[in-house]
């Protein structure tokens, strides 16, 4: 393996987020391929027929997330020279050295994604692909497994169980492509996370807070992981105030608004903006929990008020 990994974005929207992603990749000296198509072919149609929706997000959103793997499979079939690559979301900023770091970190794995180690007894069973290393063989195997999991009763029961755990905790989300990535990575032995620190360098899981692979792994400023530029290079800080060079930053959700400021080194603006966005996000999550609790209470009351079914032993039964 050499260090010249290709980075691929699957994104059909030509927006500011993608433009910033392109700019960051160019600055970092990384080759970026953008797949803008939406026709994912016959295999995706097969997936759509067996897909079972188990998420609080819309079916359309979840299926678009799955679609990218089928689009990638078609791209790889047309480009057999691409034997390995790094998939990134369009809300990721790359910095110089990202490709070389990932090539060194993954070793002979067929896949490596971003994973938060459970720390409070709650495991959402998710691996994020926002920055993920793949071999072509690994991608093909995952696509086949996705269709199989939605077609097999035992696998479907497992997916339903995961969705029920989200609902029981009133947590937004449920089963997504990240769930199937988690289950496939465990079964295939590709569990080593891409977002672990190695040689003082790291791939960011999510700029919205200090949790990375480990809980509270980095210091926070405002509503985001604390970001500083040291000798022109972006760095995060551990609780012991040790600098760790960050090679990719992930601006999930509304944090996309902070992308241009981070790219151009305006770290105070990043902190202030993400803090305001974090307050809005907390309010939205609290509203979801209250609504979920209200729905459960209403269901319980309807059950309690329902007339009892008559038993054959009841003298009034016909």
C-alpha positions in Angstrom: 0.0 0.0 0.0 1.3 3.5 -0.8 0.2 6.8 0.7 -1.6 8.0 -2.4 -5.1 7.0 -1.2 -8.0 8.5 -3.1 -10.7 10.3 -1.1 -14.2 9.9 -2.4 -17.3 12.0 -1.6 -20.8 10.8 -2.6 -22.8 14.0 -2.9 -25.2 15.2 -5.6 -25.8 18.6 -4.0 -23.5 21.3 -5.3 -23.5 23.5 -2.3 -21.2 25.5 0.0 -20.4 22.5 2.2 -19.1 20.5 -0.8 -17.2 23.6 -2.0 -15.4 23.9 1.3 -14.7 20.2 1.4 -13.1 20.5 -2.1 -11.1 23.5 -1.0 -9.8 21.8 2.1 -8.8 18.7 0.1 -6.9 20.8 -2.4 -5.1 22.7 0.3 -4.2 19.3 1.9 -2.8 18.0 -1.3 -5.3 15.1 -1.3 -6.9 13.7 -4.4 -10.7 14.0 -4.1 -13.3 12.3 -6.3 -16.9 13.5 -6.2 -19.6 11.1 -7.2 -22.6 13.2 -8.0 -24.9 10.5 -9.6 -28.1 9.2 -8.0 -28.8 6.1 -10.1 -27.5 3.3 -7.9 -28.5 0.5 -10.3 -30.2 -2.9 -9.9 -28.6 -3.9 -6.6 -30.0 -0.7 -4.9 -33.4 -1.5 -6.3 -33.1 -4.9 -4.6 -32.2 -3.3 -1.4 -35.1 -0.9 -1.6 -37.5 -3.8 -1.9 -36.3 -5.5 1.3 -35.5 -2.3 3.4 -37.4 -2.1 6.7 -37.6 1.4 8.3 -36.5 1.4 11.9 -35.4 5.0 12.6 -36.9 8.3 13.8 -35.4 9.9 10.7 -37.4 9.8 7.5 -37.2 6.7 5.2 -36.0 8.9 2.4 -33.0 10.2 4.4 -32.0 6.7 5.6 -32.2 5.2 2.1 -30.0 8.0 0.7 -27.4 7.2 3.3 -27.5 3.6 2.2 -27.5 4.5 -1.5 -23.9 5.8 -1.4 -22.5 2.3 -0.9 -24.3 1.1 -4.0 -23.0 4.1 -6.0 -19.5 3.4 -4.7 -19.8 -0.3 -5.8 -20.8 0.8 -9.3 -17.9 3.3 -9.4 -15.4 0.6 -8.3 -16.8 -1.8 -10.9 -16.0 0.8 -13.5 -12.6 1.6 -12.0 -10.9 -1.7 -11.1 -7.6 0.2 -10.6 -9.1 1.7 -7.4 -8.4 -1.1 -4.9 -8.6 1.1 -1.7 -10.0 4.5 -0.9 -11.2 6.8 1.9 -14.9 7.7 1.9 -15.6 11.1 3.4 -18.8 13.1 4.0 -19.0 16.5 2.4 -19.0 18.1 5.8 -15.4 17.0 6.5 -12.4 19.2 6.2 -9.1 17.5 5.4 -5.7 18.8 6.4 -2.2 18.0 5.1 -1.0 14.5 6.0 -4.5 12.8 6.3 -3.9 10.2 3.6 -0.5 9.2 4.8 -1.8 8.9 8.4 -4.7 6.7 7.4 -2.6 4.5 5.2 -0.3 3.9 8.2 -3.1 3.5 10.7 -5.3 0.9 8.9 -2.6 -1.7 8.2 -4.2 -4.7 6.4 -7.8 -4.0 7.4 -10.5 -4.1 4.8 -12.4 -1.3 6.6 -11.9 1.2 9.3 -14.6 3.6 10.5 -15.2 6.1 13.3 -16.4 4.7 16.6 -17.1 6.0 20.1 -16.3 3.4 22.7 -19.3 3.0 25.0 -18.7 4.5 28.4 -22.0 4.7 30.3 -23.6 1.3 29.6 -25.3 2.5 26.4 -24.1 1.1 23.1 -26.0 2.5 20.1 -24.2 -0.1 17.9 -22.9 2.5 15.4 -19.8 3.1 13.3 -19.8 6.3 11.3 -18.5 6.3 7.8 -17.9 10.1 7.6 -14.2 9.3 7.3 -13.8 5.6 6.6 -11.1 3.5 4.9 -12.2 0.8 2.5 -10.8 -1.8 0.2 -12.8 -2.5 -2.9 -13.4 -6.1 -1.6 -14.6 -4.8 1.7 -17.1 -2.5 0.1 -18.5 -5.2 -2.1 -18.8 -7.5 0.9 -20.6 -4.9 2.9 -23.1 -4.1 0.1 -24.0 -7.8 -0.2 -24.4 -8.1 3.6 -26.7 -5.1 3.8 -29.2 -6.8 1.5 -28.8 -10.1 3.4 -29.4 -8.5 6.8 -32.7 -7.0 5.7 -33.7 -10.3 4.1 -33.0 -12.6 7.0 -35.5 -13.0 9.9 -32.8 -13.5 12.5 -30.9 -10.4 11.4 -34.1 -8.4 11.2 -35.0 -9.3 14.8 -31.6 -8.0 15.9 -32.2 -4.7 14.1 -35.6 -4.4 15.6 -34.1 -5.0 19.1 -31.6 -2.2 18.5 -34.4 0.2 17.4 -36.4 -0.7 20.5 -33.5 0.3 22.7 -33.4 3.7 21.1 -37.1 4.2 21.7 -36.9 3.0 25.3 -34.3 5.7 26.0 -36.2 8.3 24.0 -33.1 8.8 21.9 -33.5 10.1 18.4 -32.2 7.8 15.7 -32.5 4.0 15.5 -31.3 1.7 12.8 -29.2 3.3 10.0 -26.4 2.5 7.8 -24.1 3.1 10.8 -25.8 0.2 12.6 -25.2 -2.2 9.8 -21.6 -1.0 9.5 -21.2 -1.8 13.2 -22.6 -5.3 12.9 -20.7 -6.1 9.7 -17.4 -4.7 11.0 -17.7 -6.8 14.2 -18.5 -10.0 12.2 -15.7 -9.4 9.7 -13.0 -8.4 12.2 -12.7 -4.8 11.0 -13.3 -3.1 14.4 -10.1 -1.0 14.8 -11.4 2.6 14.8 -10.0 5.2 12.4 -10.5 7.9 15.0 -8.0 6.6 17.5 -4.9 8.7 18.3 -1.7 7.4 16.7 1.7 9.1 16.8 0.2 12.3 18.1 -2.3 12.6 15.2 -6.1 11.9 15.0 -9.2 11.9 12.7 -12.0 13.7 14.4 -15.3 11.9 15.1 -17.5 15.0 15.6 -16.5 18.5 16.3 -19.7 19.0 18.5 -18.0 18.3 21.9 -14.9 16.7 23.3 -15.8 13.0 22.8 -13.9 11.3 20.1 -13.0 7.5 20.2 -13.0 8.0 24.0 -15.5 10.0 26.1 -14.2 13.5 26.9 -11.0 12.7 25.0 -10.4 16.4 24.1 -11.0 19.7 25.7 -14.0 21.8 24.7 -14.3 25.5 23.9 -17.7 26.9 23.4 -19.8 24.1 21.8 -17.0 22.4 20.0 -13.8 20.5 20.5 -11.2 23.1 21.3 -9.3 24.0 18.2 -6.0 25.8 17.9 -3.5 26.3 15.1 0.1 25.5 16.1 2.7 26.5 13.4 -0.2 26.7 11.0 -1.5 23.2 11.7 -4.8 22.5 13.4 -4.5 20.8 16.8 -6.9 19.5 19.6 -5.9 19.5 23.2 -6.2 16.6 25.7 -7.5 17.2 29.3 -3.8 17.2 30.2 -3.3 20.0 27.6 -1.2 17.9 25.3 -1.6 18.9 21.7 -2.8 16.3 19.2 -2.6 17.2 15.5 -6.0 16.8 13.8 -6.0 15.7 10.2 -9.8 15.7 9.5 -12.6 17.6 11.2 -16.2 16.5 11.0 -18.8 19.3 11.1 -21.9 17.2 11.7 -25.4 18.7 11.5 -25.7 22.4 12.0 -22.0 22.7 12.8 -21.5 22.9 9.0 -22.0 26.6 9.6 -18.6 26.7 11.3 -16.7 25.1 8.4 -15.4 28.2 6.7 -14.2 29.7 10.0 -12.3 26.5 10.9 -10.7 26.3 7.4 -9.4 29.8 7.7 -8.3 29.6 11.3 -11.0 31.7 13.0 -11.1 29.5 16.1 -12.9 32.0 18.3 -15.8 32.2 15.9 -15.9 28.4 15.7 -16.3 28.3 19.5 -19.0 30.9 19.7 -21.0 29.6 16.8 -20.9 26.0 17.9 -21.9 27.0 21.5 -25.1 28.7 20.1 -25.9 25.7 17.9 -25.4 23.3 20.8 -28.0 25.2 22.9 -30.5 24.9 20.0 -29.7 21.2 19.6 -30.3 20.5 23.3 -33.6 22.2 23.1 -34.6 20.1 20.1 -33.5 16.8 21.8 -35.4 17.7 25.0 -38.5 18.4 22.9 -38.1 14.9 21.3 -37.8 13.2 24.7 -40.9 15.0 26.0 -42.9 14.1 22.9 -41.8 10.5 23.1 -42.8 10.3 26.8 -46.2 11.9 26.0 -46.9 9.4 23.2 -46.1 6.5 25.5 -48.4 7.9 28.2 -51.2 8.4 25.8 -50.8 4.8 24.6 -50.9 3.5 28.1 -54.0 5.6 28.9 -55.8 4.3 25.8 -55.0 0.7 26.8 -56.3 1.4 30.4 -59.5 2.9 29.1 -60.2 0.1 26.6 -63.1 -2.2 27.6 -62.0 -5.6 28.8 -62.4 -8.5 26.3 -65.1 -11.0 27.4 -63.8 -14.4 28.4 -65.7 -17.5 27.3 -66.2 -18.3 31.0 -68.1 -15.0 31.5 -71.7 -15.7 31.9 -72.6 -12.7 29.8 -70.6 -14.0 26.8 -72.8 -15.3 23.9 
